[in-house]
Amino acid sequence: MLLILLCGMAASLDLLQSLKIRMAGVGSLLLTSDDQIVLLKRSMSCAEAPGLYDIPGGHPEPQEIMGKVSIRNADYSLFTEDVIREEVFSSILREIHDEVNLPAVSLDQPLLLGVAINTLSGGRPSSEFIIRCGMLKRKLKANIEQALVAKRKSEEEKLDILFSFSGTVRPTSVAECLHYIRGLVDWRKFLDRFPPVVLKSQIYALFTDHTLIDSQVNQLRFQGKIIFIKLDLGTYGIVDKEQYLQTVRKQIDDDELSKCVGDDFIDFCIKDELNVEITSKQLHSCLGAHVTELVRAGYLTSEVTGVYYLSIPHASLFLRAFNDGLAFIRSLIRKAKFKEILLSGLLEKESRKTDKFGMTYYCLALIGSEEVKTVATTSGPLLRYIAES
């Protein structure tokens, strides 16, 4: 509702009510100082419009308002209209900085054009802006290329540090990364309640070329070797498709789900190319009235009207164990002197909060999500906490 009011548009009550329950996005027409439009090519692994050109964009982050707490523990009194408005406008500047490598000082203030409704993605609304930057096209292009080269060099050095310390052979492909990360955990501890899960941030910690990661992940998905499952708001797990189907078959046998529903769902997973997001039309054409039952049982989940995601009934068990351990490690690093700790010292601090997955599994998630950075020292790799902006 706020987004419509910002535009000064007249809207029916029905439209306002429908927008309140949908995830909001932001996008911007970015203009250089010589009036050129900046377009970005989307990754082939994107759920929407893979491989096509698009304007920079993303979505506002509730965590920018409530801090790094779970949605369940959020203080919603912080979400005043002025604060939400400020986050909507700030978020597009952050997205441009992250996607185009433009310093904030080179960007003019965003001018809101209006709200666009994406009818191909469940009617998702997006606040659309126009922003001018203070760079010529050729300067902007050189700036982006320079930043990418520097970032890749830094990441290569980071990986060399990590693997020289551990003595492990460094993975050279996404498939090798997936195999390595799965092997860090004894998944039998979870009694086959969910398949081995890898987070994309963990692959980013092991493999420097993120564009190549997206391409290889997409290739593995097309080949039917991996699928994405929804774990939580904005959190996806990459799992081996065969292992997922084995887990689903076992869960269906244990649950009170009818054999007909279970068999239809497995057939759907086997026969269809599974995108990250699955449309309501695609699901209902294959599963019909079973969709509601599968959502209730936890095999499907939905956050946006008309869009579904694969899930697993015991995903909450993974999240609880993972988030508890991650919070413990964050606390260790934050409380350390200068908010940094030697990796060797951190690995010695195993506790019952981290024994489910092990320290290395957590550290890869922190490094890949850029919550910590790796620094070379004479005593081995140092993990330094990156303070929130």
C-alpha positions in Angstrom: 0.0 0.0 0.0 2.8 2.4 0.8 4.4 2.0 -2.6 1.2 3.2 -4.3 0.8 6.1 -2.0 4.4 7.2 -2.7 3.5 7.5 -6.4 0.5 9.7 -5.6 -1.6 7.3 -7.7 -5.3 6.6 -7.2 -5.8 2.9 -6.6 -8.8 0.8 -5.7 -9.0 -0.8 -2.3 -8.8 -4.3 -3.8 -5.5 -3.4 -5.5 -4.1 -1.9 -2.3 -5.0 -5.0 -0.3 -3.6 -7.3 -3.0 -0.2 -5.5 -3.0 0.2 -5.7 0.8 0.7 -9.4 0.7 3.2 -9.5 -2.2 6.9 -9.2 -2.1 8.0 -5.7 -3.3 10.9 -5.1 -5.6 12.9 -2.1 -6.8 14.4 -1.2 -10.2 16.0 1.7 -11.9 16.6 3.2 -15.3 20.3 4.2 -14.8 21.6 6.9 -17.0 25.2 7.9 -17.6 26.3 11.5 -17.8 26.2 11.2 -21.6 22.6 9.9 -21.5 23.4 6.2 -22.1 21.1 3.6 -20.4 22.9 0.9 -18.3 21.5 -2.6 -18.9 22.7 -5.8 -17.2 22.6 -9.3 -18.6 20.8 -11.7 -16.2 22.4 -15.0 -15.2 21.2 -18.1 -16.9 20.4 -19.5 -13.4 17.9 -16.8 -12.7 14.3 -18.0 -12.1 12.9 -15.1 -14.1 14.0 -14.1 -17.6 17.3 -16.0 -17.6 19.9 -14.7 -20.0 18.0 -11.5 -20.9 18.9 -7.9 -20.4 17.4 -6.0 -17.5 17.8 -2.8 -15.5 19.6 -2.9 -12.2 17.3 -3.8 -9.3 16.5 -6.1 -6.4 14.3 -5.6 -3.4 14.3 -3.7 0.0 15.9 -5.6 2.9 13.8 -5.9 6.1 17.1 -6.6 7.9 18.3 -3.1 7.2 15.5 -1.9 9.5 15.3 -4.7 12.1 18.9 -5.8 12.2 20.2 -9.4 11.7 17.5 -11.1 13.6 15.1 -13.8 12.3 11.7 -12.7 10.8 10.0 -14.4 13.8 11.9 -12.3 16.3 11.6 -9.0 14.4 10.3 -5.9 16.2 7.6 -4.8 13.8 7.1 -1.5 15.6 10.3 -0.4 13.8 8.5 -0.5 10.5 7.0 2.9 10.4 5.9 4.5 7.2 8.8 6.9 7.1 11.4 4.2 7.8 9.9 1.9 5.1 9.9 4.7 2.6 13.6 5.5 3.4 14.5 1.8 3.0 12.7 1.6 -0.4 14.7 4.6 -1.7 18.0 3.4 -0.1 17.7 -0.1 -1.4 17.9 0.8 -5.1 21.1 2.8 -4.4 22.6 -0.3 -2.7 21.5 -2.5 -5.6 23.2 -0.2 -8.1 26.4 -0.1 -6.0 26.4 -3.9 -5.7 25.5 -4.7 -9.3 27.3 -2.0 -11.3 30.2 -1.2 -8.9 29.3 2.5 -8.7 30.2 4.5 -5.6 27.2 6.0 -3.9 28.7 9.5 -4.3 28.5 9.3 -8.1 24.7 8.7 -8.0 22.0 11.3 -7.9 19.0 10.9 -5.6 16.4 8.4 -7.0 13.3 9.8 -8.7 10.4 7.5 -8.3 8.5 7.0 -11.6 5.8 4.6 -10.3 5.0 1.0 -9.5 5.1 -1.8 -12.1 3.2 -5.0 -11.7 4.9 -8.1 -13.1 2.0 -10.2 -14.3 4.3 -13.1 -15.2 5.4 -13.5 -11.6 2.3 -13.6 -9.6 1.6 -9.9 -9.9 4.7 -8.8 -8.0 5.0 -5.0 -7.6 8.2 -3.1 -8.1 9.0 0.5 -7.4 10.7 1.9 -10.5 13.1 4.8 -10.3 15.3 6.9 -12.6 18.8 7.7 -11.4 21.6 9.6 -13.1 25.2 8.8 -12.4 28.1 11.2 -12.8 30.2 9.0 -15.2 30.5 8.8 -18.9 29.7 5.5 -20.6 33.4 4.6 -21.3 34.4 5.6 -17.8 31.7 3.5 -16.2 32.6 0.5 -18.3 36.3 0.8 -17.4 35.3 1.3 -13.7 33.3 -1.9 -13.7 36.0 -4.0 -15.5 38.6 -2.7 -13.1 36.5 -3.5 -10.1 35.8 -7.0 -11.3 39.5 -7.8 -12.0 40.4 -6.5 -8.5 37.7 -8.5 -6.9 38.6 -11.7 -8.7 42.3 -11.3 -7.8 41.4 -10.8 -4.2 39.1 -13.9 -4.2 41.8 -16.0 -5.8 44.2 -15.0 -3.0 41.6 -15.8 -0.4 41.1 -19.3 -1.8 44.8 -19.9 -1.9 45.0 -19.0 1.7 42.2 -21.3 2.8 43.3 -24.3 0.9 47.0 -24.0 1.7 46.0 -24.0 5.3 43.7 -27.0 5.1 45.8 -29.1 2.8 42.7 -30.0 0.8 42.8 -30.0 -3.0 41.0 -26.9 -4.2 37.8 -27.5 -6.3 38.0 -26.4 -9.9 34.3 -26.7 -10.8 30.8 -26.3 -9.2 30.4 -30.1 -9.3 33.6 -30.5 -7.3 32.5 -27.7 -4.9 29.2 -29.5 -4.2 31.0 -32.8 -3.6 33.4 -31.1 -1.2 30.8 -29.2 0.8 28.5 -32.2 1.1 31.4 -34.3 2.4 32.0 -31.9 5.3 28.9 -33.1 7.1 27.9 -36.5 8.5 24.3 -36.3 7.2 23.3 -39.5 9.0 23.0 -37.4 12.1 19.7 -36.1 10.7 18.2 -39.6 10.2 17.5 -39.1 6.5 15.0 -36.3 7.3 16.5 -34.1 4.5 19.2 -34.6 1.8 22.6 -33.0 1.9 22.2 -29.3 1.5 24.6 -26.8 0.0 24.1 -23.0 0.0 25.1 -21.0 -3.0 27.1 -18.7 -0.7 29.3 -21.6 0.2 30.2 -22.2 -3.5 31.0 -18.5 -3.7 33.5 -19.0 -0.9 35.3 -21.7 -2.9 35.0 -20.6 -6.6 35.9 -17.1 -7.7 34.0 -16.6 -10.9 30.4 -16.0 -9.9 29.2 -15.8 -13.5 30.8 -19.1 -14.2 29.2 -20.5 -11.1 25.7 -19.4 -12.2 26.4 -21.0 -15.7 27.5 -24.3 -14.2 24.7 -24.4 -11.7 22.2 -23.8 -14.4 23.8 -26.5 -16.6 23.6 -29.1 -13.7 20.0 -28.1 -13.2 19.2 -28.6 -16.9 20.9 -32.0 -16.8 18.6 -33.0 -13.9 21.5 -33.4 -11.5 20.5 -30.8 -8.9 17.4 -28.9 -7.8 16.8 -25.9 -5.5 14.6 -26.2 -2.4 13.2 -23.3 -0.4 14.4 -23.2 3.2 13.3 -19.8 4.4 12.7 -16.3 3.2 15.4 -15.7 0.6 17.3 -18.9 1.5 17.6 -21.7 -1.0 19.4 -25.0 -0.7 21.1 -26.8 -3.6 20.5 -30.6 -3.4 21.3 -33.6 -5.5 18.1 -34.5 -7.4 18.4 -38.2 -6.8 19.1 -37.7 -3.1 16.1 -35.4 -2.9 13.8 -37.9 -4.5 15.1 -40.7 -2.2 14.3 -38.5 0.8 10.9 -37.6 -0.5 10.0 -41.2 -1.1 11.0 -42.1 2.5 9.1 -39.1 3.9 6.0 -40.0 1.9 6.1 -43.5 3.3 6.3 -42.1 6.8 3.7 -39.4 6.4 0.0 -39.7 6.1 0.2 -38.7 2.4 -1.8 -40.8 0.1 0.2 -43.0 -2.4 -1.6 -41.3 -5.3 -0.5 -37.8 -4.2 3.1 -39.0 -3.5 3.5 -40.8 -6.8 2.2 -37.8 -8.8 4.6 -35.5 -7.0 7.6 -37.7 -7.6 6.6 -38.1 -11.3 6.3 -34.3 -11.5 9.8 -33.9 -10.1 11.3 -36.6 -12.4 9.7 -35.5 -15.7 9.7 -31.8 -15.5 12.5 -29.3 -15.7 12.4 -27.8 -12.3 13.0 -24.0 -12.1 13.7 -22.3 -8.8 10.2 -20.8 -9.1 7.4 -22.9 -10.3 4.2 -21.2 -11.6 0.8 -22.1 -10.3 -0.3 -23.0 -13.9 2.6 -25.5 -14.3 1.8 -27.1 -10.9 -1.9 -27.4 -11.3 -1.6 -28.8 -14.8 0.4 -31.7 -13.5 -0.8 -32.1 -9.9 -4.3 -30.5 -9.9 -6.0 -30.6 -6.5 -2.9 -32.3 -4.9 -1.1 -28.9 -4.7 -2.9 -27.8 -1.5 -2.2 -31.1 0.2 1.5 -31.0 -0.8 1.8 -27.4 0.6 0.2 -28.5 3.8 2.6 -31.5 4.1 5.7 -29.3 3.4 6.7 -30.6 0.0 5.9 -27.3 -1.6 5.9 -23.7 -0.2 4.7 -20.4 -1.5 5.5 -16.8 -0.5 4.0 -15.0 -3.5 0.6 -15.6 -5.0 0.9 -17.9 -8.0 4.5 -18.9 -7.4 5.7 -22.1 -5.7 9.0 -23.6 -4.6 10.1 -27.1 -3.8 10.7 -27.8 -0.2 11.1 -30.7 2.3 8.9 -31.3 5.4 11.8 -31.1 7.9 13.5 -28.0 6.4 12.9 -26.3 9.8 15.2 -28.8 11.4 18.1 -27.9 9.1 17.4 -24.2 9.5 17.3 -24.4 13.3 20.5 -26.3 13.6 22.3 -24.2 10.9 21.2 -20.8 12.3 22.1 -21.7 15.9 25.6 -22.7 14.9 26.0 -19.6 12.6 24.9 -17.3 15.4 27.4 -18.9 17.8 30.3 -18.4 15.3 29.3 -14.8 14.6 29.3 -14.2 18.3 32.8 -15.7 18.7 34.2 -13.4 16.0 32.4 -10.3 17.1 33.6 -10.7 20.7 37.2 -11.4 19.7 39.7 -8.6 19.9 39.3 -6.3 16.9 36.5 -8.6 15.8 38.9 -11.0 14.1 40.1 -14.5 14.9 42.6 -17.0 13.5 40.9 -19.8 11.5 42.9 -22.4 13.4 41.7 -21.0 16.7 38.1 -20.9 15.5 38.2 -24.5 14.4 39.3 -25.5 17.9 36.1 -24.0 19.4 33.7 -26.7 18.3 30.7 -26.9 20.6 27.4 -28.7 20.6 25.9 -25.8 18.7 28.3 -26.4 15.7 28.7 -30.2 15.9 25.8 -30.9 13.5 27.6 -29.4 10.5 31.1 -28.6 11.7 33.0 -25.3 11.7 34.2 -25.5 8.1 30.6 -25.7 6.8 29.6 -22.6 8.7 32.8 -20.7 7.9 32.2 -21.2 4.1 28.8 -19.7 4.5 30.1 -16.7 6.3 33.0 -16.1 3.8 30.8 -16.6 0.8 28.1 -14.2 2.0 30.9 -11.7 2.7 30.0 -11.4 6.4 33.7 -12.1 7.1 36.8 -11.6 5.0 39.9 -13.8 4.9 43.3 -12.1 5.7 46.7 -13.8 5.3 48.9 -13.8 8.4 52.1 -15.5 9.4 50.0 -17.7 11.7 47.6 -18.7 9.1 44.3 -17.4 7.7 42.5 -14.8 9.8 38.7 -14.3 9.7 37.8 -10.6 10.2 34.2 -9.6 10.8 32.8 -7.0 8.4 30.8 -4.5 10.4 27.3 -3.7 9.2 27.0 -0.4 7.3 
